[in-house]
Amino acid sequence: MSKPHKLSLKSIVAASVRTDSDIVGFPAPPIIPAIKQGTLKERAKQLSVYLEPPVYDQLRDLAYTERTKIHQLMLEAVDLLFKHRGALAIRQLTAQKGKPDGVS
């Protein structure tokens, strides 16, 4: 009795490759790219803020006490600054996302 033929990876791959003429059935649906909003990190601009240690500690303590994140408190502070200066609120600015820069 002779030894069975050893299969190579190349022969296995070649045997498993099908052409369009081998496949009978429905055509594949067209690929429609999804519109991505992206993550906040992908959409937003980063801003560094240097705080003295006691200021940072107090901000961190507030975030802990209110069970929120420092980021949320910083956004609240920016929103209050905008309001104090008579500028648009963050919510209004983000609602205008579809408009070109500088257009009100």
Short mmCIF file of the C-alpha atoms (twelve columns), coordinates in Angstrom:
data_MODEL
# 
_entry.id   MODEL 
# 
loop_
_atom_site.group_PDB 
_atom_site.id 
_atom_site.type_symbol 
_atom_site.label_atom_id 
_atom_site.label_alt_id 
_atom_site.label_comp_id 
_atom_site.label_asym_id 
_atom_site.label_seq_id 
_atom_site.Cartn_x 
_atom_site.Cartn_y 
_atom_site.Cartn_z 
_atom_site.pdbx_PDB_model_num 
ATOM 1   C CA . MET A 1   0.000   0.000  0.000   1 
ATOM 2   C CA . SER A 2   1.418   3.417  -0.947  1 
ATOM 3   C CA . LYS A 3   1.588   6.420  1.333   1 
ATOM 4   C CA . PRO A 4   -1.203  9.000  1.033   1 
ATOM 5   C CA . HIS A 5   -0.244  12.132 -0.879  1 
ATOM 6   C CA . LYS A 6   0.838   14.980 1.435   1 
ATOM 7   C CA . LEU A 7   -1.204  18.127 0.927   1 
ATOM 8   C CA . SER A 8   0.563   21.431 0.760   1 
ATOM 9   C CA . LEU A 9   -0.916  24.730 1.873   1 
ATOM 10  C CA . LYS A 10  -0.639  25.972 -1.693  1 
ATOM 11  C CA . SER A 11  -2.742  23.102 -3.055  1 
ATOM 12  C CA . ILE A 12  -5.386  23.519 -0.319  1 
ATOM 13  C CA . VAL A 13  -5.742  27.239 -0.996  1 
ATOM 14  C CA . ALA A 14  -5.837  26.709 -4.756  1 
ATOM 15  C CA . ALA A 15  -8.609  24.120 -4.377  1 
ATOM 16  C CA . SER A 16  -10.684 26.363 -2.144  1 
ATOM 17  C CA . VAL A 17  -10.575 29.464 -4.350  1 
ATOM 18  C CA . ARG A 18  -13.766 29.910 -6.335  1 
ATOM 19  C CA . THR A 19  -14.391 32.131 -9.272  1 
ATOM 20  C CA . ASP A 20  -17.595 34.038 -9.958  1 
ATOM 21  C CA . SER A 21  -18.537 31.449 -12.562 1 
ATOM 22  C CA . ASP A 22  -18.408 28.689 -9.900  1 
ATOM 23  C CA . ILE A 23  -20.918 30.443 -7.661  1 
ATOM 24  C CA . VAL A 24  -24.598 30.251 -8.533  1 
ATOM 25  C CA . GLY A 25  -27.088 32.382 -6.705  1 
ATOM 26  C CA . PHE A 26  -27.909 35.946 -5.938  1 
ATOM 27  C CA . PRO A 27  -25.388 38.678 -6.599  1 
ATOM 28  C CA . ALA A 28  -23.806 40.248 -3.541  1 
ATOM 29  C CA . PRO A 29  -25.541 43.387 -2.347  1 
ATOM 30  C CA . PRO A 30  -23.712 46.613 -3.112  1 
ATOM 31  C CA . ILE A 31  -21.426 47.844 -0.388  1 
ATOM 32  C CA . ILE A 32  -22.627 51.164 0.955   1 
ATOM 33  C CA . PRO A 33  -20.092 52.942 3.125   1 
ATOM 34  C CA . ALA A 34  -21.466 53.936 6.513   1 
ATOM 35  C CA . ILE A 35  -21.390 57.599 7.382   1 
ATOM 36  C CA . LYS A 36  -19.214 57.836 10.439  1 
ATOM 37  C CA . GLN A 37  -19.657 60.447 13.104  1 
ATOM 38  C CA . GLY A 38  -16.402 59.423 14.723  1 
ATOM 39  C CA . THR A 39  -15.547 59.457 18.371  1 
ATOM 40  C CA . LEU A 40  -15.202 62.656 20.348  1 
ATOM 41  C CA . LYS A 41  -11.438 62.213 20.202  1 
ATOM 42  C CA . GLU A 42  -11.589 62.040 16.381  1 
ATOM 43  C CA . ARG A 43  -13.954 65.026 16.025  1 
ATOM 44  C CA . ALA A 44  -12.718 67.399 18.692  1 
ATOM 45  C CA . LYS A 45  -9.709  69.625 19.171  1 
ATOM 46  C CA . GLN A 46  -7.524  68.994 22.186  1 
ATOM 47  C CA . LEU A 47  -6.719  71.801 24.624  1 
ATOM 48  C CA . SER A 48  -4.194  71.563 27.435  1 
ATOM 49  C CA . VAL A 49  -4.821  73.481 30.637  1 
ATOM 50  C CA . TYR A 50  -2.128  73.978 33.239  1 
ATOM 51  C CA . LEU A 51  -3.521  74.291 36.753  1 
ATOM 52  C CA . GLU A 52  -1.728  74.910 40.008  1 
ATOM 53  C CA . PRO A 53  -1.889  71.798 42.225  1 
ATOM 54  C CA . PRO A 54  -4.407  73.249 44.729  1 
ATOM 55  C CA . VAL A 55  -6.698  74.320 41.861  1 
ATOM 56  C CA . TYR A 56  -6.463  70.887 40.248  1 
ATOM 57  C CA . ASP A 57  -7.062  69.157 43.603  1 
ATOM 58  C CA . GLN A 58  -10.178 71.233 44.239  1 
ATOM 59  C CA . LEU A 59  -11.494 70.509 40.730  1 
ATOM 60  C CA . ARG A 60  -10.819 66.805 41.201  1 
ATOM 61  C CA . ASP A 61  -12.561 66.863 44.584  1 
ATOM 62  C CA . LEU A 62  -15.611 68.565 43.047  1 
ATOM 63  C CA . ALA A 63  -15.764 65.945 40.309  1 
ATOM 64  C CA . TYR A 64  -15.528 63.157 42.876  1 
ATOM 65  C CA . THR A 65  -18.167 64.724 45.139  1 
ATOM 66  C CA . GLU A 66  -20.571 65.260 42.241  1 
ATOM 67  C CA . ARG A 67  -19.758 61.819 40.791  1 
ATOM 68  C CA . THR A 68  -18.856 63.270 37.426  1 
ATOM 69  C CA . LYS A 69  -15.699 63.789 35.392  1 
ATOM 70  C CA . ILE A 70  -13.377 66.770 35.313  1 
ATOM 71  C CA . HIS A 71  -14.107 67.038 31.574  1 
ATOM 72  C CA . GLN A 72  -17.800 67.653 32.284  1 
ATOM 73  C CA . LEU A 73  -16.950 70.343 34.830  1 
ATOM 74  C CA . MET A 74  -14.614 72.028 32.350  1 
ATOM 75  C CA . LEU A 75  -17.368 72.047 29.707  1 
ATOM 76  C CA . GLU A 76  -19.732 73.570 32.256  1 
ATOM 77  C CA . ALA A 77  -17.150 76.270 33.021  1 
ATOM 78  C CA . VAL A 78  -16.666 77.049 29.320  1 
ATOM 79  C CA . ASP A 79  -20.438 77.225 28.841  1 
ATOM 80  C CA . LEU A 80  -20.741 79.669 31.768  1 
ATOM 81  C CA . LEU A 81  -17.947 81.784 30.261  1 
ATOM 82  C CA . PHE A 82  -19.752 81.878 26.908  1 
ATOM 83  C CA . LYS A 83  -22.992 82.884 28.652  1 
ATOM 84  C CA . HIS A 84  -21.227 85.580 30.679  1 
ATOM 85  C CA . ARG A 85  -19.663 87.031 27.516  1 
ATOM 86  C CA . GLY A 86  -22.891 86.884 25.509  1 
ATOM 87  C CA . ALA A 87  -21.645 84.186 23.117  1 
ATOM 88  C CA . LEU A 88  -23.520 81.137 21.858  1 
ATOM 89  C CA . ALA A 89  -23.847 78.181 24.228  1 
ATOM 90  C CA . ILE A 90  -22.104 74.894 23.513  1 
ATOM 91  C CA . ARG A 91  -25.451 73.275 22.634  1 
ATOM 92  C CA . GLN A 92  -26.149 76.013 20.058  1 
ATOM 93  C CA . LEU A 93  -22.685 75.696 18.550  1 
ATOM 94  C CA . THR A 94  -22.922 71.932 18.183  1 
ATOM 95  C CA . ALA A 95  -26.384 72.270 16.595  1 
ATOM 96  C CA . GLN A 96  -24.740 74.359 13.849  1 
ATOM 97  C CA . LYS A 97  -22.320 71.549 12.992  1 
ATOM 98  C CA . GLY A 98  -23.568 71.256 9.430   1 
ATOM 99  C CA . LYS A 99  -22.925 74.926 8.646   1 
ATOM 100 C CA . PRO A 100 -19.560 76.108 7.333   1 
ATOM 101 C CA . ASP A 101 -17.198 77.793 9.818   1 
ATOM 102 C CA . GLY A 102 -18.068 81.356 10.603  1 
ATOM 103 C CA . VAL A 103 -21.654 81.176 9.282   1 
ATOM 104 C CA . SER A 104 -24.365 82.017 11.777  1 
# 
